[in-house]
Structures are given as C-alpha cells and as structure tokens.
Amino acid sequence: MCIGTLALHAADTNAPVIKVDARHQMMNYPAGTKPDVYRVGATSSLVLDATGYTFNVPPELRDKPLNSVQVVQSKTHQFALTWQPGKTRYELSNVTLKPVPGSQPFSGFHAGDRVVVAIGVADAPRKFAPVWTSIVEIE
C-alpha cells in the first residue's frame, strides 16, 4: 500500500500545470482581443495553480467567498471540487474531481478533449457563478 502511494505522489509531480492568469481568462476580456487557451498532452491529472492571481470578483458576489472549481469535459462528464480559502494549488484528478449529479466518473484528460475549467461561487446544486473561466485543449 505504501509503495502505491509513493508512486501516485511521484506521478502527480509530473502533471501539467494550468497557471491561472489574465491571459487565459475567458470572461470579460477587452474587445478586439482573444484569450489564449491552454494546450497540454493527454494526462490523468492537471494542477490548477492560482498562486499570486487576484480574482476580479463582480460586486454581486463580493460578500460570498470563492468555493468551487468546476471542470466540464462534455454533457456527461462534469465535475466539481471545493475551493478552500487560502489554498491556491489544486490537483484535478480522479481523486479530487467529484462527478456532479448525472455525470460519469472522471477518467482522465484524453486527446481531443476541450475542457472548460472555472473557479467561482456555488450557491446550491447546479447553481454556479464563475469568476474565472478558461479552456484547456488536450492534444
């Protein structure tokens, strides 16, 4: 059992990192510009890193803390994990991503996937207000 755990942690360190930044922000970008998308190879996990990023929270959400990361691969593959105050790095994997009701379990990021990753506020089941959203293309 310990050997499997060590192998898992070693594999996690090689996961592609998705750095949260303004260049990849798909919401409210200036007219005449087009945000960049992330491009990574097929992988079992990603690391979402918001270290040093300041979120532009709309006034209607300012009294509510960020509390959710949403990952959408398709209509049948949608996932969430809890955003925690003070934590800025998150592994996106089968260990951390929980299927939303009606979704299939997470099985990795596969070549050809176009994945939406969003950070925001979830108030109730199926009610999510994104603050930062981007696209990850899996090659």
DSSP file (Angstrom, degrees, kcal/mol; ACC not computed):
  #  RESIDUE AA STRUCTURE BP1 BP2  ACC     N-H-->O    O-->H-N    N-H-->O    O-->H-N    TCO  KAPPA ALPHA  PHI   PSI    X-CA   Y-CA   Z-CA
    1    1 A M     >        0   0    0      0, 0.0     4,-1.8     0, 0.0     5,-0.1   0.000 360.0 360.0 360.0 -42.5    0.0    0.0    0.0
    2    2 A C  H  >  +     0   0    0      1,-0.2     4,-2.4     2,-0.2     5,-0.2   0.874 360.0  55.4 -64.6 -36.7    2.8    2.5    0.8
    3    3 A I  H  > S+     0   0    0      1,-0.2     4,-2.2     2,-0.2    -1,-0.2   0.917 107.1  49.6 -63.6 -42.3    4.5    1.7   -2.5
    4    4 A G  H  > S+     0   0    0      1,-0.2     4,-2.2     2,-0.2    -1,-0.2   0.888 110.3  50.8 -62.3 -40.0    1.3    2.6   -4.4
    5    5 A T  H  X S+     0   0    0     -4,-1.8     4,-2.3     2,-0.2    -2,-0.2   0.908 109.7  49.7 -64.8 -42.8    1.0    5.8   -2.5
    6    6 A L  H  X S+     0   0    0     -4,-2.4     4,-2.1     1,-0.2    -2,-0.2   0.902 111.0  50.0 -62.8 -40.4    4.6    6.8   -3.3
    7    7 A A  H  X S+     0   0    0     -4,-2.2     4,-2.2     2,-0.2    -2,-0.2   0.901 109.3  51.5 -65.5 -40.5    4.1    6.0   -7.0
    8    8 A L  H  X S+     0   0    0     -4,-2.2     4,-2.2     1,-0.2    -2,-0.2   0.932 110.8  47.2 -62.7 -46.4    0.9    8.2   -7.1
    9    9 A H  H  X S+     0   0    0     -4,-2.3     4,-1.2     1,-0.2    -1,-0.2   0.872 110.9  52.2 -64.8 -36.3    2.7   11.2   -5.5
   10   10 A A  H  < S+     0   0    0     -4,-2.1     4,-0.4     1,-0.2     3,-0.3   0.908 110.5  48.1 -65.5 -40.7    5.6   10.8   -7.9
   11   11 A A  H >< S+     0   0    0     -4,-2.2     3,-1.5     1,-0.2    -2,-0.2   0.890 105.3  59.7 -65.9 -39.0    3.3   10.8  -10.9
   12   12 A D  H >< S+     0   0    0     -4,-2.2     3,-1.7     1,-0.3    -1,-0.2   0.836  95.0  63.0 -59.5 -33.6    1.4   13.8   -9.5
   13   13 A T  T 3< S+     0   0    0     -4,-1.2    -1,-0.3    -3,-0.3    -2,-0.2   0.709 101.5  52.7 -67.7 -17.5    4.6   15.9   -9.6
   14   14 A N  T <  S+     0   0    0     -3,-1.5    -1,-0.3    -4,-0.4    -2,-0.2   0.377  80.7 122.0 -96.4   3.2    4.7   15.5  -13.4
   15   15 A A  S <  S-     0   0    0     -3,-1.7    31,-0.2    -4,-0.2    28,-0.0  -0.404  73.7-102.3 -66.8 139.4    1.2   16.7  -14.0
   16   16 A P        -     0   0    0      0, 0.0    31,-2.7     0, 0.0     2,-0.5  -0.334  36.3-130.1 -59.2 143.5    0.9   19.7  -16.4
   17   17 A V  E     -a   47   0A   0     29,-0.2     2,-0.8    -3,-0.1    31,-0.2  -0.866  11.8-157.9-103.0 128.1    0.3   22.9  -14.5
   18   18 A I  E     -a   48   0A   0     29,-3.7    31,-2.7    -2,-0.5     2,-0.6  -0.911  16.8-152.7-101.2 105.9   -2.5   25.3  -15.6
   19   19 A K  E     -a   49   0A   0     -2,-0.8     2,-0.4    29,-0.2    31,-0.2  -0.716  13.0-130.1 -86.6 119.0   -1.5   28.7  -14.2
   20   20 A V        +     0   0    0     29,-2.9     2,-0.3    -2,-0.6    -1,-0.0  -0.545  49.8 142.6 -68.5 122.1   -4.5   30.9  -13.5
   21   21 A D    >   -     0   0    0     -2,-0.4     3,-0.5    32,-0.1     4,-0.3  -0.944  63.6-103.5-154.0 172.4   -3.8   34.3  -15.2
   22   22 A A  G >  S+     0   0    0     -2,-0.3     3,-0.9     1,-0.2    -1,-0.1   0.801 111.3  67.4 -71.8 -30.0   -5.4   37.1  -17.1
   23   23 A R  G 3  S+     0   0    0      1,-0.3    13,-2.3    12,-0.1    -1,-0.2   0.790 108.8  36.7 -63.0 -28.7   -4.1   35.9  -20.5
   24   24 A H  G <  S+     0   0    0     -3,-0.5     2,-0.4    11,-0.2   111,-0.3   0.378  85.2 124.1-104.6   2.0   -6.2   32.8  -20.3
   25   25 A Q    <   -     0   0    0     -3,-0.9   109,-0.2    -4,-0.3   107,-0.0  -0.512  40.8-168.7 -69.2 119.5   -9.3   34.4  -18.7
   26   26 A M        +     0   0    0    107,-3.5     2,-0.4    -2,-0.4     3,-0.3   0.484  60.9  83.8 -88.8  -4.0  -12.3   33.8  -21.0
   27   27 A M  S    S-     0   0    0    106,-0.4   106,-0.1     1,-0.2    -2,-0.0  -0.852 103.0 -10.9-106.4 135.3  -14.6   36.2  -19.1
   28   28 A N  S    S+     0   0    0     -2,-0.4    -1,-0.2     1,-0.2     3,-0.1   0.826  80.0 168.0  54.6  41.0  -14.8   40.0  -19.7
   29   29 A Y        -     0   0    0     -3,-0.3    -1,-0.2     1,-0.1     3,-0.1  -0.548  45.0 -84.3 -82.8 154.5  -11.7   40.2  -21.9
   30   30 A P    >   -     0   0    0      0, 0.0     3,-1.6     0, 0.0    -1,-0.1  -0.213  50.3 -97.7 -60.7 143.6  -11.1   43.5  -23.8
   31   31 A A  T 3  S+     0   0    0      1,-0.3     3,-0.1    -3,-0.1     0, 0.0  -0.283 110.0  30.3 -57.6 143.6  -12.8   44.0  -27.1
   32   32 A G  T 3  S+     0   0    0      1,-0.3     2,-0.3    -3,-0.1    -1,-0.3   0.463 104.2  95.7  84.5   1.0  -10.5   43.2  -30.0
   33   33 A T    <   -     0   0    0     -3,-1.6    -1,-0.3    -4,-0.1    -4,-0.1  -0.814  58.2-151.5-118.9 162.8   -8.6   40.6  -28.1
   34   34 A K        -     0   0    0     -2,-0.3    -8,-0.1    -3,-0.1    -3,-0.0  -0.982  22.6-124.4-134.2 122.3   -8.9   36.8  -27.9
   35   35 A P        -     0   0    0      0, 0.0   -11,-0.2     0, 0.0     2,-0.1  -0.265  28.2-112.6 -63.6 150.8   -7.8   34.9  -24.7
   36   36 A D        -     0   0    0    -13,-2.3     2,-0.3   -11,-0.0    99,-0.3  -0.470  24.3-140.2 -76.0 153.3   -5.3   32.2  -25.1
   37   37 A V        -     0   0    0     -2,-0.1     2,-0.2    97,-0.1    99,-0.2  -0.856  19.9-114.7-108.9 153.2   -6.3   28.6  -24.4
   38   38 A Y  E     -c  136   0B   0     97,-2.5    99,-3.2    -2,-0.3     2,-0.4  -0.600  26.6-160.6 -80.7 147.6   -4.1   26.1  -22.6
   39   39 A R  E     +c  137   0B   0     -2,-0.2     2,-0.3    97,-0.2    99,-0.2  -0.983  19.8 158.4-132.8 122.2   -2.7   23.1  -24.6
   40   40 A V  E     -c  138   0B   0     97,-2.2    99,-3.3    -2,-0.4     3,-0.1  -0.940  38.8-104.0-138.1 159.7   -1.5   20.0  -22.9
   41   41 A G        -     0   0    0     -2,-0.3    68,-0.1    97,-0.2    -2,-0.0  -0.342  58.2 -70.5 -76.1 164.3   -0.9   16.4  -23.7
   42   42 A A        +     0   0    0     96,-0.1     2,-0.3    -2,-0.1    68,-0.2  -0.272  68.6 161.8 -54.7 139.7   -3.2   13.6  -22.6
   43   43 A T  B     -H  109   0C   0     66,-1.9    66,-3.2    -3,-0.1     3,-0.1  -0.985  50.9-126.2-159.3 158.6   -2.8   13.1  -18.8
   44   44 A S  S    S+     0   0    0     -2,-0.3    50,-0.4    64,-0.2     2,-0.3   0.648  94.0  13.3 -84.8 -16.1   -4.5   11.5  -15.8
   45   45 A S        -     0   0    0     48,-0.1     2,-0.3    64,-0.1    48,-0.2  -0.993  57.6-156.4-155.8 159.7   -4.3   14.8  -13.9
   46   46 A L  E     - B   0  92A   0     46,-1.7    46,-3.4    -2,-0.3     2,-0.5  -0.911  19.4-131.5-128.8 158.7   -3.7   18.5  -14.1
   47   47 A V  E     -aB  17  91A   0    -31,-2.7   -29,-3.7    -2,-0.3     2,-0.6  -0.976  14.3-154.6-112.2 124.3   -2.5   21.0  -11.4
   48   48 A L  E     -aB  18  90A   0     42,-3.3    42,-2.6    -2,-0.5     2,-0.6  -0.884  15.6-171.2 -96.3 117.4   -4.6   24.2  -11.3
   49   49 A D  E     +aB  19  89A   0    -31,-2.7   -29,-2.9    -2,-0.6    40,-0.2  -0.924  23.3 164.5-120.7 109.6   -2.3   27.0   -9.8
   50   50 A A    >   +     0   0    0     38,-3.4     3,-2.1    -2,-0.6    39,-0.2   0.141  26.7 147.5-105.0  16.8   -3.8   30.3   -8.8
   51   51 A T  T 3  S+     0   0    0     37,-0.3     3,-0.1     1,-0.3    -2,-0.1  -0.336  75.4   4.5 -57.0 125.5   -0.8   31.4   -6.7
   52   52 A G  T 3  S+     0   0    0      1,-0.3     2,-0.4    -2,-0.1    -1,-0.3   0.366  97.8 129.4  82.5  -4.9   -0.4   35.2   -7.0
   53   53 A Y    <   -     0   0    0     -3,-2.1     2,-0.6    35,-0.1    -1,-0.3  -0.681  48.0-149.3 -86.9 135.0   -3.6   35.7   -9.1
   54   54 A T        -     0   0    0     -2,-0.4     2,-0.2    -3,-0.1    -3,-0.0  -0.914  16.9-137.9-103.3 117.0   -6.1   38.4   -7.9
   55   55 A F        -     0   0    0     -2,-0.6     2,-1.2     1,-0.1    77,-0.1  -0.516   5.4-136.5 -75.9 138.0   -9.6   37.5   -8.9
   56   56 A N        -     0   0    0     75,-0.3    -1,-0.1    -2,-0.2    -2,-0.0  -0.775  29.1-166.8 -92.9  90.9  -11.9   40.2  -10.2
   57   57 A V        -     0   0    0     -2,-1.2     5,-0.1     1,-0.1    74,-0.1  -0.681  19.4-121.4 -86.2 125.9  -15.0   39.4   -8.3
   58   58 A P    >>  -     0   0    0      0, 0.0     3,-2.2     0, 0.0     4,-0.7  -0.284  26.8-109.4 -63.7 151.9  -18.2   41.1   -9.5
   59   59 A P  G >4 S+     0   0    0      0, 0.0     3,-0.9     0, 0.0     4,-0.3   0.833 116.0  60.4 -52.0 -38.0  -20.0   43.3   -6.9
   60   60 A E  G 34 S+     0   0    0      1,-0.2     3,-0.1     2,-0.1    -3,-0.0   0.655 112.6  38.5 -68.9 -12.8  -22.9   40.8   -6.6
   61   61 A L  G X4 S+     0   0    0     -3,-2.2     3,-2.4     1,-0.1    -1,-0.2   0.442  84.4 100.3-111.8  -2.5  -20.5   38.1   -5.4
   62   62 A R  T << S+     0   0    0     -3,-0.9    -2,-0.1    -4,-0.7    -1,-0.1   0.734  81.3  53.4 -62.8 -23.4  -18.2   40.1   -3.2
   63   63 A D  T 3  S+     0   0    0     -4,-0.3    -1,-0.3    -3,-0.1    -2,-0.1   0.447 101.7  72.6 -88.5   1.2  -19.8   39.0    0.0
   64   64 A K  S <  S-     0   0    0     -3,-2.4     2,-0.1    57,-0.0     3,-0.1  -0.961  81.3-130.7-117.6 128.9  -19.5   35.3   -1.0
   65   65 A P        -     0   0    0      0, 0.0     2,-0.1     0, 0.0    -2,-0.1  -0.429  32.5 -96.2 -75.0 150.7  -16.1   33.6   -0.9
   66   66 A L        +     0   0    0      1,-0.1    55,-0.2    55,-0.1     3,-0.1  -0.429  54.2 160.6 -57.2 137.8  -14.9   31.5   -3.8
   67   67 A N        +     0   0    0     53,-2.4    16,-1.0     1,-0.2     2,-0.3   0.370  42.5  55.4-145.8   4.8  -15.8   27.9   -3.0
   68   68 A S  E     -ED  82 120B   0     52,-1.8    52,-2.5    14,-0.3     2,-0.5  -0.998  44.7-161.2-150.9 143.5  -15.8   25.8   -6.2
   69   69 A V  E     -ED  81 119B   0     12,-2.6    12,-2.0    -2,-0.3     2,-0.4  -0.992  22.2-162.8-114.5 129.4  -13.8   24.6   -9.1
   70   70 A Q  E     -ED  80 118B   0     48,-2.9    48,-2.7    -2,-0.5     2,-0.4  -0.941   5.9-169.1-115.4 136.5  -15.9   23.2  -12.0
   71   71 A V  E     -ED  79 117B   0      8,-2.4     8,-3.0    -2,-0.4     2,-0.5  -0.991   3.2-171.8-126.9 122.9  -14.5   21.1  -14.8
   72   72 A V  E     +ED  78 116B   0     44,-2.7    44,-2.5    -2,-0.4     6,-0.2  -0.959  20.1 160.3-121.9 117.1  -16.6   20.3  -17.9
   73   73 A Q  E    S-     0   0B   0      4,-3.0    41,-0.4    -2,-0.5     2,-0.3   0.759  73.9 -31.9 -97.1 -36.1  -15.4   17.8  -20.5
   74   74 A S  E >  S-E   77   0B   0      3,-1.3     3,-0.8    39,-0.1    -1,-0.4  -0.930  75.7 -75.8-166.3-178.8  -18.8   17.1  -22.0
   75   75 A K  T 3  S+     0   0    0     -2,-0.3     3,-0.2     1,-0.2    -1,-0.0   0.810 133.1  39.6 -62.9 -28.3  -22.5   16.9  -21.1
   76   76 A T  T 3  S+     0   0    0      1,-0.2    28,-3.2    27,-0.1     2,-0.4   0.432 111.7  60.1-101.3  -0.3  -21.9   13.6  -19.5
   77   77 A H  E <   +E   74   0B   0     -3,-0.8    -4,-3.0    26,-0.2    -3,-1.3  -0.758  64.5 141.7-132.7  86.4  -18.6   14.4  -17.9
   78   78 A Q  E     +E   72   0B   0     -2,-0.4    22,-2.3    26,-0.2     2,-0.3  -0.987  21.9 179.0-130.6 136.7  -18.9   17.3  -15.4
   79   79 A F  E     -EF  71  99B   0     -8,-3.0    -8,-2.4    -2,-0.4     2,-0.3  -0.879  12.3-163.9-138.7 162.1  -17.1   17.6  -12.1
   80   80 A A  E     -EF  70  98B   0     18,-2.1    18,-2.7    -2,-0.3     2,-0.3  -0.983   3.0-174.6-143.6 154.3  -16.5   19.8   -9.1
   81   81 A L  E     -E   69   0B   0    -12,-2.0   -12,-2.6    -2,-0.3     2,-0.4  -0.974  36.4 -98.8-143.6 157.4  -14.1   20.2   -6.3
   82   82 A T  E     -E   68   0B   0     -2,-0.3     2,-0.5   -14,-0.2   -14,-0.3  -0.618  26.4-143.7 -82.2 127.0  -14.2   22.5   -3.3
   83   83 A W        -     0   0    0    -16,-1.0     5,-0.1    -2,-0.4     7,-0.0  -0.772  21.1-151.9 -84.3 129.2  -12.1   25.7   -3.4
   84   84 A Q    >   -     0   0    0     -2,-0.5     3,-2.0     3,-0.1   -17,-0.1  -0.874  20.2-104.7-110.2 136.9  -10.7   26.4    0.0
   85   85 A P  T 3  S+     0   0    0      0, 0.0     3,-0.1     0, 0.0    -1,-0.0  -0.309 106.5  14.6 -56.1 133.6   -9.8   29.8    1.4
   86   86 A G  T 3  S+     0   0    0      1,-0.2     2,-0.5     2,-0.0     0, 0.0   0.270 101.4 107.8  86.2 -12.4   -6.0   30.3    1.5
   87   87 A K    <   +     0   0    0     -3,-2.0    -1,-0.2     1,-0.1    -3,-0.1  -0.857  35.3 169.8-100.9 132.9   -5.3   27.4   -0.8
   88   88 A T        +     0   0    0     -2,-0.5   -38,-3.4     1,-0.1     2,-0.4   0.485  55.8  68.3-122.2  -5.7   -4.2   28.2   -4.4
   89   89 A R  E     +B   49   0A   0    -40,-0.2     2,-0.4   -39,-0.2   -40,-0.2  -0.969  56.8 177.5-120.5 131.2   -3.0   24.9   -5.9
   90   90 A Y  E     -B   48   0A   0    -42,-2.6   -42,-3.3    -2,-0.4     2,-0.4  -0.995  25.3-135.7-135.2 135.2   -5.4   22.1   -6.7
   91   91 A E  E     -B   47   0A   0     -2,-0.4     2,-0.7   -44,-0.2   -44,-0.2  -0.753  14.9-153.6 -83.4 132.2   -4.9   18.7   -8.3
   92   92 A L  E     +B   46   0A   0    -46,-3.4   -46,-1.7    -2,-0.4     2,-0.2  -0.908  47.1 116.6-107.4 102.8   -7.6   17.9  -10.9
   93   93 A S  S  > S-     0   0    0     -2,-0.7     4,-3.0   -48,-0.2     3,-0.3  -0.863  82.3 -80.1-153.3-179.2   -7.8   14.1  -10.9
   94   94 A N  T  4 S+     0   0    0    -50,-0.4    12,-0.1    -2,-0.2   -49,-0.1   0.711 126.4  55.8 -66.6 -18.5  -10.0   11.1  -10.2
   95   95 A V  T  4 S+     0   0    0      1,-0.1    -1,-0.2     3,-0.0    -3,-0.0   0.857 120.7  25.1 -78.0 -37.0   -9.1   11.5   -6.6
   96   96 A T  T  4 S+     0   0    0     -3,-0.3     2,-0.6   -15,-0.0    -2,-0.2   0.763 101.0  84.4-103.5 -29.6  -10.3   15.1   -6.3
   97   97 A L     <  -     0   0    0     -4,-3.0     9,-0.4   -16,-0.1   -16,-0.2  -0.672  60.2-161.9 -84.9 118.8  -12.9   15.7   -9.0
   98   98 A K  E     -F   80   0B   0    -18,-2.7   -18,-2.1    -2,-0.6    -3,-0.0  -0.848  23.0-115.5 -99.7 130.7  -16.3   14.6   -7.9
   99   99 A P  E     -F   79   0B   0      0, 0.0   -20,-0.3     0, 0.0     3,-0.1  -0.365  26.5-125.9 -62.4 138.9  -19.0   14.0  -10.6
  100  100 A V    >   -     0   0    0    -22,-2.3     3,-2.4     1,-0.2   -22,-0.2  -0.454  53.8 -65.6 -74.7 161.0  -21.9   16.4  -10.5
  101  101 A P  T 3  S+     0   0    0      0, 0.0    -1,-0.2     0, 0.0     3,-0.1  -0.233 127.3  17.5 -52.7 129.4  -25.3   14.6  -10.3
  102  102 A G  T 3  S+     0   0    0      1,-0.3     2,-0.2    -3,-0.1    -2,-0.0   0.354 100.2 121.0  91.2  -4.1  -25.9   12.7  -13.5
  103  103 A S    <   -     0   0    0     -3,-2.4    -1,-0.3   -25,-0.1   -26,-0.2  -0.551  63.7-117.0 -92.2 156.4  -22.3   12.7  -14.6
  104  104 A Q        -     0   0    0    -28,-3.2   -26,-0.2    -2,-0.2    -4,-0.1  -0.472  46.4 -86.6 -78.3 159.8  -20.0    9.8  -15.3
  105  105 A P        -     0   0    0      0, 0.0     2,-0.2     0, 0.0    -1,-0.1  -0.317  50.7 -95.1 -65.1 153.4  -16.9    9.4  -13.1
  106  106 A F        +     0   0    0     -9,-0.4     3,-0.1   -12,-0.1   -29,-0.0  -0.511  43.4 173.8 -70.0 134.5  -13.7   11.2  -14.1
  107  107 A S        -     0   0    0      1,-0.5     2,-0.1    -2,-0.2    -1,-0.1   0.130  50.5 -81.4-131.6  20.8  -11.3    9.1  -16.2
  108  108 A G        -     0   0    0    -64,-0.1     2,-0.6     2,-0.1    -1,-0.5  -0.372  52.8 -64.0 108.5 173.2   -8.6   11.5  -17.2
  109  109 A F  B     -H   43   0C   0    -66,-3.2   -66,-1.9    -2,-0.1     2,-0.3  -0.914  57.2-161.5-103.2 116.1   -7.9   14.1  -19.8
  110  110 A H    >   -     0   0    0     -2,-0.6     3,-2.5   -68,-0.2    28,-0.2  -0.703  28.3 -88.0-107.8 149.1   -7.9   12.5  -23.2
  111  111 A A  T 3  S+     0   0    0     -2,-0.3    28,-0.2     1,-0.3    -1,-0.1  -0.246 116.0  27.3 -51.2 132.8   -6.6   13.6  -26.6
  112  112 A G  T 3  S+     0   0    0     26,-3.0    -1,-0.3     1,-0.4    27,-0.1   0.195  88.3 133.8  95.8 -15.3   -9.2   15.7  -28.4
  113  113 A D    <   -     0   0    0     -3,-2.5    25,-2.8    25,-0.1     2,-0.5  -0.405  41.6-160.2 -66.3 143.1  -10.9   16.9  -25.2
  114  114 A R  E     - G   0 137B   0    -41,-0.4     2,-0.4    23,-0.2    23,-0.2  -0.944  21.7-166.8-122.3 104.6  -11.8   20.6  -25.0
  115  115 A V  E     - G   0 136B   0     21,-3.1    21,-3.0    -2,-0.5     2,-0.5  -0.775  16.5-148.2-106.0 133.4  -12.2   21.1  -21.3
  116  116 A V  E     -DG  72 135B   0    -44,-2.5   -44,-2.7    -2,-0.4     2,-0.5  -0.874  14.6-170.3 -96.8 128.8  -13.7   24.2  -19.5
  117  117 A V  E     +DG  71 134B   0     17,-2.4    17,-2.4    -2,-0.5     2,-0.4  -0.984  10.1 177.0-119.1 127.8  -12.2   24.9  -16.1
  118  118 A A  E     -DG  70 133B   0    -48,-2.7   -48,-2.9    -2,-0.5     2,-0.4  -0.981  19.5-158.9-135.6 144.3  -13.9   27.6  -14.0
  119  119 A I  E     +DG  69 132B   0     13,-3.0    12,-3.2    -2,-0.4    13,-2.0  -0.976  43.7  99.4-118.6 133.4  -13.4   29.0  -10.5
  120  120 A G  E     -DG  68 130B   0    -52,-2.5   -53,-2.4    -2,-0.4   -52,-1.8  -0.850  66.4 -44.8-174.6-149.2  -16.3   30.7   -8.7
  121  121 A V  E     - G   0 129B   0      8,-2.4     8,-2.9    -2,-0.3     2,-0.6  -0.957  33.6-163.4-119.7 121.5  -19.2   30.5   -6.3
  122  122 A A  E     + G   0 128B   0     -2,-0.5     6,-0.2     6,-0.2    -2,-0.0  -0.925  12.2 173.2-102.3 120.5  -21.6   27.6   -6.0
  123  123 A D  E     -     0   0B   0      4,-1.7    -1,-0.1    -2,-0.6     5,-0.1   0.797  66.5 -10.3 -94.4 -34.9  -24.7   28.5   -4.0
  124  124 A A  E >  S- G   0 127B   0      3,-0.9     3,-2.6     0, 0.0    -1,-0.3  -0.940  99.3 -54.2-154.7 167.8  -26.8   25.4   -4.5
  125  125 A P  T 3  S+     0   0    0      0, 0.0     3,-0.1     0, 0.0   -25,-0.0  -0.299 127.3   3.8 -53.1 130.7  -26.7   22.3   -6.6
  126  126 A R  T 3  S+     0   0    0      1,-0.1     2,-0.6    -3,-0.0   -26,-0.0   0.567 105.3 110.6  68.6  11.6  -26.4   23.2  -10.2
  127  127 A K  E <   + G   0 124B   0     -3,-2.6    -4,-1.7     2,-0.0    -3,-0.9  -0.928  39.8 158.6-118.6 107.3  -26.1   27.0   -9.4
  128  128 A F  E     - G   0 122B   0     -2,-0.6    -6,-0.2    -6,-0.2   -58,-0.0  -0.994  27.4-162.9-134.7 130.6  -22.6   28.2  -10.1
  129  129 A A  E     - G   0 121B   0     -8,-2.9    -8,-2.4    -2,-0.4     2,-0.1  -0.934  21.9-145.6-113.2 106.3  -21.4   31.8  -10.7
  130  130 A P  E     + G   0 120B   0      0, 0.0   -10,-0.3     0, 0.0     3,-0.1  -0.405  24.2 176.9 -73.9 148.3  -17.9   31.7  -12.4
  131  131 A V  E    S+     0   0B   0    -12,-3.2     2,-0.4     1,-0.4   -75,-0.3   0.605  79.0  22.8-114.8 -33.0  -15.3   34.4  -11.6
  132  132 A W  E    S+ G   0 119B   0    -13,-2.0   -13,-3.0   -77,-0.1    -1,-0.4  -0.996  70.7 173.8-137.8 131.2  -12.5   32.9  -13.8
  133  133 A T  E     + G   0 118B   0     -2,-0.4  -107,-3.5   -15,-0.2  -106,-0.4  -0.996   3.0 163.0-139.3 142.3  -13.0   30.6  -16.7
  134  134 A S  E     - G   0 117B   0    -17,-2.4   -17,-2.4    -2,-0.3     2,-0.4  -0.931  29.7-118.2-148.7 173.7  -10.6   29.1  -19.3
  135  135 A I  E     - G   0 116B   0    -99,-0.3   -97,-2.5  -111,-0.3     2,-0.5  -0.953  14.9-162.6-120.8 137.9  -10.3   26.4  -21.8
  136  136 A V  E     -cG  38 115B   0    -21,-3.0   -21,-3.1    -2,-0.4     2,-0.5  -0.979   8.0-156.9-119.2 119.3   -7.8   23.5  -21.9
  137  137 A E  E     -cG  39 114B   0    -99,-3.2   -97,-2.2    -2,-0.5     2,-0.6  -0.851   9.9-146.5 -96.1 127.6   -7.3   21.7  -25.2
  138  138 A I  E      c   40   0B   0    -25,-2.8   -26,-3.0    -2,-0.5   -97,-0.2  -0.830 360.0 360.0 -98.0 121.9   -5.9   18.2  -24.7
  139  139 A E              0   0    0    -99,-3.3   -98,-0.2    -2,-0.6   -28,-0.2   0.428 360.0 360.0 -99.1 360.0   -3.6   17.1  -27.6
